[in-house]
Amino acid sequence: MKLVLYGMETTNITNAGMEEIVAQSPARVLSELAGEGVAGGLFGYRDVKDLELAANAADLYRDLLILLVVSQDHYSPGLYRQAIASGVEVVTTSELASRLSAMNTGVKKAERVEGAEIVRTLEDIASRERHTLSKLVAAAYSRDGGVGKSTFVATAGVYMARTAENFSSVYKVVVVDLDLEKEQGSIAEMLCVPARTTVSAWVDVDPDRLKWEDARSLLVKHKSGLWILPAPQNTSELLNFTPEKVERIIKALSRHFDAVLIDLGYGVADSLFAVLRYVPDIFFFITPDKAKVKNATSFFRDTAPSNDIEVRKIRLLLNEFNIPGALVKKHIEGFLGQKFTDQFPVDPSVLKALNAAGGDVAGPGSPYYEAVSRYIAKVMGPAWPVIEKESRSFISRLFSTFGRRRKEVS
């Protein structure tokens, strides 16, 4: 295990069983952080250049722990806000010393501390500062197109990204588009984001070596803060997606993102079933149409068991489309042998956006967006924050965040 130190005295962090790397220049810091077995970086704060360097490191190596150690004289609310906005954790020098001392009762600050204890201390300090929002890796699937699956994924992704922005500077959400059979266009098109890259660029990624700077160059970003991995441009690209490669892509994304939402096509390809086997949660969509219910029944009774897809992790969802001769909800549940976990209303504003060129389908305020928001909050559990009014101003959010920080420090 290695720890890169820059711009601070190392008297209290003498290693024993852990390799300590002291970098003398900004370029050297970034180079050392890229090395094998590095757990993170500890940056001593002297002036704004040290914060900028730490922020650059946090941006490049999101999977590493980046701590900014600030003296009480230098600490200020402004510095704290700048740091957390960049994904850098802030620790005062006195706090670091007291934490180390508490874990090593009777040990003076100048004495040696075991390397394993250093790592545990740093992780403990960081975990108190880091977000506690729940994580999610899920796929949306159906045996038919036109059931609202992609609209749900786009809306859920935007909602999660907007919510996380209010409560965490490091929580990131990505939507992966693996659906080529869309009747209403790709998710990138739904959200009015140019698809300058596609999921095909990820076919040969190595999840254990992919750095954040490379990952984000292969993605596009929505104004909500949601990251998007656009769909392949044609069906021939799907030939490269073996089940093993698809699993590697999801593993790589799960390393850099806290929430990964995957929109699957309605086919029966091995690569799609590989995703359904791999992810912990499946959102299965259906409408009250007789033909679609029949296909869904076949999936639950035959397709899922024969392809080792666990039915217990499937969340059955109903989109209440206005369909002539629509089946009643309880009758659908009887056919499928499954209970619905939720249902979503018909929303004219969403349908209008889907049919309009350049319409952003996932904006807040519509009945559909609110229904999806409530459902996702329920899925994520009590740790997931609920925003009463998304129009809350930046200033009020800022004071709320700083208020929580003051309580933690005291």
Secondary structure, DSSP 4 states (H G I P E B T S, - for coil): -EEEEESS--GGG--SSSEEEE--SHHHHHHHHTSTTEEEEEEE-SSHHHHHHHHHHHHH-TTSEEEEEE-TTT--HHHHHHHHHTT-EEEEHHHHHHHHHHHSTT--TTS---HHHHHHHHHHHHHHHS-----EEEEEE-SSSSSSHHHHHHHHHHHHHHHHHHH-SS--EEEEEE-S--SS--HHHHTT----S-GGGGTT--TTT--HHHHHHT-EE-TTS-EEEPPPSSGGGGGG--HHHHHHHHHHHHHH-SEEEEEE-SS--HHHHHHHHHSSEEEEEE-S-HHHHHHHHHIIIIIHHHTT--GGGEEEEEE----TTPPPHHHHHHHHT--EEEEE---HHHHHHHHSTT--TT-TTSHHHHHHHHHHHHHH-TTS---S-TT--HHHHHHHHHHHHHHHH-
